[in-house]
Amino acid sequence: MTRPVHVVDSSRPEEVFEALREALAGRGAAVVPREVGGAPRASAAGGEEGADGASSWPGDDDRVAQNVALIIETSGSTGVPKRVALSTDALLASAAASAGALGGQGQWLLALPAHYVAGAQVLVRSLAAETEPVFFGGGHFDAERFAEAAESLEHDLRYTSLVPVQLSRLVEAAESGSRRVREALRGFDGILIGGQAVPPSLRERAERLGARVVTTYGSSETAGGCVYDGLPIGTTVVRERDGQLEISGPVLAEGYVGDAERTAAAFTEHDGVRWYRTGDIGRVDAEGRVSVLGRSDNVIISGGEKVLLDAVERAVHELPGFEHTIVVAVDDPEWGQVPVVVIEGAAPSGLDEVRQHVSARLGRAAAPARIVEVERMERLASGKPDRVRLGARAVAVIAAQRA
């Protein structure tokens, strides 16, 4: 059996919420939350989507399996879009596991776009809890407006899901004297932070203000966060296989719509158990605690030495003012490839200080060769920095400087 596919404008989260209600109940079409008004990007078929974010998919005759309730469209680090098909069972299993890990079902404040898996899951958790979510609304994230929205929460248990840059803005506002924002931070029973690694200094500052921060790890393929503060939630299992992390459990996606080859490469079965290959380098210790070290495709050879760019990035994030930078690879005639720091706005300190800090932790080969300042950090639909575009910009800036 199959069901139709319905695209819903993610800038209208109330409509996404109602569409998900119907889909999870088995009455409505599978929901595709899609950002309207985004820049054109390559389609899965190799063509180009329109400037309004629309594409030729889905068409009038497109259908998916009956158990699929939500499809998350996302571009990975390669820029090639994926359409991740999530079943009703996977979404509700994720919501139940989250509630168990957080201490119970409650009311949620949606401050992320509904086309992010983390944003969509806020809506799914609300449906599972039979509570009405509070919507932050459109426009740029503003700490005071977030605090005002938080005051509308009425349930005994209150939650929200954010990305690190949003938490940073809330912390900065609270530290600058906003009592309203400080009370909002303290008022949540759990603030889930995912999408990117959280700088330890940012978490410490938030917790000093009374925030209950929970770092999450997961992806669209796992119906969102399935590891909280390093520990798998619910019945999720994480293992290390050949140095990379694999995940199993009821939260796994069905696969990628219209892409059997990619589905087969990412989802495998061993001894009757289905596993998702995350592509992340990591470790799982004897107690089951998961440590994510970085992407397996984010490793370079510099001067004959292997350098994990994610580790360089974490080290750079330890420096004040560098918490939201990214590190990209740039070809170098002498070393092969070198790490380069990309920062939004002016760098608060010089290259020598950054190099010394990274070298002390990771060795000389890992020391960034340059700092590239950009006016604005381009981001993917998921909210993560667009490393492909930013890497290309870094190359162009360095080439111009050498000319």
Sequence and secondary structure as in RCSB ss.txt:
>XXXX:A:sequence
MTRPVHVVDSSRPEEVFEALREALAGRGAAVVPREVGGAPRASAAGGEEGADGASSWPGDDDRVAQNVALIIETS
GSTGVPKRVALSTDALLASAAASAGALGGQGQWLLALPAHYVAGAQVLVRSLAAETEPVFFGGGHFDAERFAEAA
ESLEHDLRYTSLVPVQLSRLVEAAESGSRRVREALRGFDGILIGGQAVPPSLRERAERLGARVVTTYGSSETAGG
CVYDGLPIGTTVVRERDGQLEISGPVLAEGYVGDAERTAAAFTEHDGVRWYRTGDIGRVDAEGRVSVLGRSDNVI
ISGGEKVLLDAVERAVHELPGFEHTIVVAVDDPEWGQVPVVVIEGAAPSGLDEVRQHVSARLGRAAAPARIVEVE
RMERLASGKPDRVRLGARAVAVIAAQRA
>XXXX:A:secstr
 EEEEEEEETT HHHHHHHHHHHHTTSS EEEEE SS    B TTSSB  TTS  S S TT EEETTEEEEEEEE
 TT  EEEEEEEHHHHHHHHHHHHHHHTS  EEEE S TTSHHHHHHHHHHHHHT   EE  SSS  HHHHHHHH
TT  SSSEEEEE HHHHHHHHHHHHTT HHHHHHHHH SEEEE SS   HHHHHHHHHTT  EEEEEEEGGGTEE
EEETTEE TT EEEEETTEEEEESTT   EETT HHHHHHHEEEETTEEEEEEEEEEEE TT  EEEEEETTSEE
EETTEEEEHHHHHHHHHTSTT TT EEEEEEETTTEEEEEEEEES  SS HHHHHHHHHHHH GGGS SEEEEES
S  B TTSSB HHHHHHHHHHHHHHHH 
